[in-house]
Amino acid sequence: MKTRSLVAGIPAADSASALQHFQARLTFETDCWDVHYAMNHGDPDFVVLDVRAEEFYEAGHVPGAISLPHPKMTKTRMDEFPEDTLFVVYCAGPHCNGANRAAIKLARLGRPVKEMIGGVEGWKDEGFDLA
């Protein structure tokens, strides 16, 4: 009898469940390529927030991103933006949870938010320049 791999040892979800799961993920996240494309092909309909410490932002950030470390996200600060503004947050990369912390703060403030998966490291991996 053939031994099943660790991949196939746990069966894949049925197609309807997989569709629901993967569609839902796209409501929570976006990727570097989509952000780059949107920012370079017209007027983006979102605001990119670099939520790392300001010294890291100064060392290199996604062009067009605003520096707003997650500890500085307050209702007063976020009220500077229209209520329906979609925020795209990022941090250093997959090893950093700053974007998750920022997304939680924004969601608690009732603001639409997505995480740019990969963060700065993902941006660089795609071959995109930092400002």
Secondary structure by P-SEA (a helix, b strand, c coil): ccccccccccccccaaaaaaaaaaaaaccccaaaaaaaaacccccbbbbbcccaaaaaacccccbbbbccccccccccccccccbbbbbbccccccaaaaaaaaaaaaabbbbbbccccaaaaaaaccccc
